[in-house]
Amino acid sequence: MEDEISCMIFAIQFVPRSGNKYFIAACDHSLKIFDLESRKEIAKFDDLYSCYCDDVLPVVCPSFINFPQEESRLCTCYLLTRGVEDVNEDGLAIEANKVILHKLLPPEEPNGDWALLTERIFEDEHYYANSYLCRLATNGLYVAAPTVTGSVFIWNLLSGLKTAVIKEPNAAEREVRDILFHPSRNLLFITGDDGIIRVYKSESL
């Protein structure tokens, strides 16, 4: 599918609870929802980040989901995004880097509008991730976010509190590219620009 507008598309995911009818894409500084059957863009959410929306990740089994009856319709779901901000003349980001937890709400009636609500913002004065092609990870309890300084920040999805920062010695020049929670063990996989896959074990993941 081509919308003849997007310059860069960084990530795509099926919209949860949609029977794979819809998918959502991180396109430039926006999120876009497409209908696979009609091959059309059906919703767009602009200006989430000043430069690029680099990643979108459904929270498949969030620990806090308990949809009220009016929100139990299909496609209501939670999504995580992270992005890249524009830089100033000194090469510094004009806004603090952050990870956003959204709630996606489908139309209440045919041909209605989709809605994207901001549920929580995860940020920290030491969290610096102003680069693209860096992937988030979640296990439904925590979100793990990459940085360009070799560390990984972990926040509790429910409380919004930072619970850990994982950092290897002498890793300041390594950008973290991808993170993976093991589905059944307390293991976290981290990989980056140095060509090494690191595996960490925790008692609380």
C-alpha positions in Angstrom: 0.0 0.0 0.0 1.3 3.5 -0.9 -0.3 6.7 0.3 2.0 8.9 -1.9 2.6 11.1 1.2 4.8 9.2 3.7 8.5 9.6 3.4 9.6 6.9 5.9 7.7 4.1 7.5 9.5 2.7 10.5 7.2 0.0 11.9 3.9 -1.8 11.3 1.7 -3.9 13.6 -1.7 -5.4 13.4 -4.3 -3.7 15.5 -5.1 -6.1 18.4 -8.6 -7.5 18.6 -9.3 -6.6 14.9 -9.0 -10.1 13.4 -6.0 -8.7 11.4 -8.4 -6.5 9.4 -6.5 -3.3 10.4 -2.8 -2.5 10.8 -1.1 0.5 12.2 2.1 2.1 10.9 4.6 4.5 12.3 5.0 6.9 9.4 7.2 10.0 9.6 6.0 11.9 12.7 2.5 10.2 12.6 0.6 7.0 13.2 -1.6 5.8 10.5 -4.3 3.0 10.5 -5.0 1.1 7.3 -7.8 -1.3 6.3 -6.2 -4.3 4.8 -9.3 -5.3 2.8 -10.0 -1.9 1.2 -6.3 -1.0 1.1 -7.1 2.5 2.3 -5.8 4.7 5.1 -8.7 5.2 7.6 -7.1 7.2 10.4 -4.1 9.4 11.0 -2.7 10.9 14.2 -0.2 13.6 13.5 2.6 15.3 15.4 3.2 12.7 18.1 6.9 13.6 17.9 8.6 16.6 16.3 10.8 14.6 13.9 9.9 10.8 13.6 7.6 8.3 15.2 10.1 5.5 15.2 8.2 2.6 16.7 4.7 1.4 17.6 4.1 -1.7 19.7 0.8 -3.2 20.9 0.6 -4.1 24.6 -0.8 -7.5 24.0 -1.4 -8.6 27.6 -1.4 -5.5 29.8 -1.7 -6.2 33.5 -4.1 -3.2 33.9 -6.6 -4.0 31.2 -10.2 -4.1 32.4 -12.2 -2.5 29.8 -15.5 -0.9 31.0 -18.5 -2.2 29.2 -18.7 0.8 26.8 -15.1 0.1 25.8 -15.4 -3.6 25.3 -15.9 -3.3 21.5 -13.3 -4.8 19.2 -10.1 -2.9 18.4 -10.0 -1.1 21.7 -6.4 -1.6 22.7 -3.2 -0.1 24.2 -0.2 0.9 22.1 3.3 2.1 23.0 5.2 4.5 20.8 8.7 6.2 20.9 10.1 8.8 18.6 12.8 11.1 17.6 12.8 14.9 18.2 14.2 17.7 16.0 17.6 19.1 17.1 18.8 22.6 17.6 21.9 24.2 16.2 24.0 22.5 18.9 22.7 19.1 17.8 20.6 18.6 21.0 17.0 17.5 20.9 14.5 20.4 21.3 12.3 18.2 23.4 13.0 15.4 25.9 12.8 11.9 24.5 9.9 9.9 25.8 7.8 6.8 25.5 4.1 7.2 25.3 1.3 4.7 26.3 -1.8 5.3 24.2 -5.3 3.9 24.2 -6.7 3.4 20.7 -10.5 3.6 20.4 -12.3 2.6 17.3 -15.3 4.5 15.9 -18.6 4.2 17.9 -20.6 4.1 14.7 -19.9 3.2 11.1 -17.7 5.8 9.3 -16.9 7.5 12.6 -13.5 8.7 13.8 -10.8 6.6 15.5 -9.4 8.2 18.7 -5.9 8.0 20.2 -5.6 9.0 23.8 -2.5 9.5 25.8 -2.6 7.4 28.9 0.9 7.8 30.3 4.2 9.3 29.3 7.4 7.6 30.4 10.4 10.0 30.6 13.5 10.6 32.7 16.1 13.4 32.7 18.8 10.8 31.8 16.8 9.1 29.1 18.3 10.0 25.7 17.2 8.1 22.7 17.2 10.6 19.8 17.9 8.1 17.0 15.7 6.0 14.8 15.4 2.3 14.2 15.5 1.6 18.0 12.8 -0.9 19.2 10.7 -1.0 22.3 9.8 -4.1 24.2 7.0 -5.0 26.6 5.8 -8.1 28.5 2.5 -6.5 29.6 4.0 -5.5 33.0 7.0 -3.4 32.0 8.2 -1.4 29.0 11.9 -1.6 28.1 13.2 1.4 26.1 16.4 1.7 24.2 18.9 4.6 24.3 21.8 5.9 22.2 24.1 5.6 25.3 24.1 1.8 25.6 21.6 1.6 28.5 18.0 0.4 28.7 15.4 2.1 30.8 12.6 0.0 32.3 9.3 1.5 33.5 6.3 -0.1 35.2 3.4 0.2 32.9 0.8 0.5 35.6 2.5 2.9 38.0 4.6 4.7 35.4 7.6 4.5 37.7 11.1 3.8 36.5 12.1 0.4 38.0 15.6 -0.1 36.5 18.3 1.1 34.2 20.5 -1.5 32.6 23.9 -0.3 31.5 27.0 -2.1 30.5 30.5 -0.7 31.4 32.1 1.1 28.4 28.8 1.0 26.4 28.4 4.8 26.0 29.0 4.7 22.3 26.7 1.8 21.6 23.1 2.5 20.4 20.6 -0.1 21.6 18.6 -1.4 18.6 16.3 -4.1 19.9 15.1 -5.6 23.1 13.2 -8.8 23.8 11.4 -10.2 26.9 11.5 -14.0 27.2 7.8 -15.2 27.1 8.1 -17.6 30.1 11.4 -16.8 31.9 12.7 -13.7 33.7 15.2 -13.0 30.9 15.8 -9.8 28.9 17.7 -9.8 25.6 19.4 -6.7 24.4 21.3 -6.0 21.2 22.9 -3.0 19.6 25.5 -1.5 17.3 28.4 -3.5 18.8 27.2 -6.8 17.3 26.7 -8.5 20.7 23.5 -10.0 22.1 23.4 -9.6 25.9 21.0 -11.7 28.1 20.1 -10.4 31.6 18.3 -12.3 34.3 16.0 -10.7 36.8 13.8 -11.9 39.7 11.0 -9.5 38.9 10.5 -9.3 35.2 
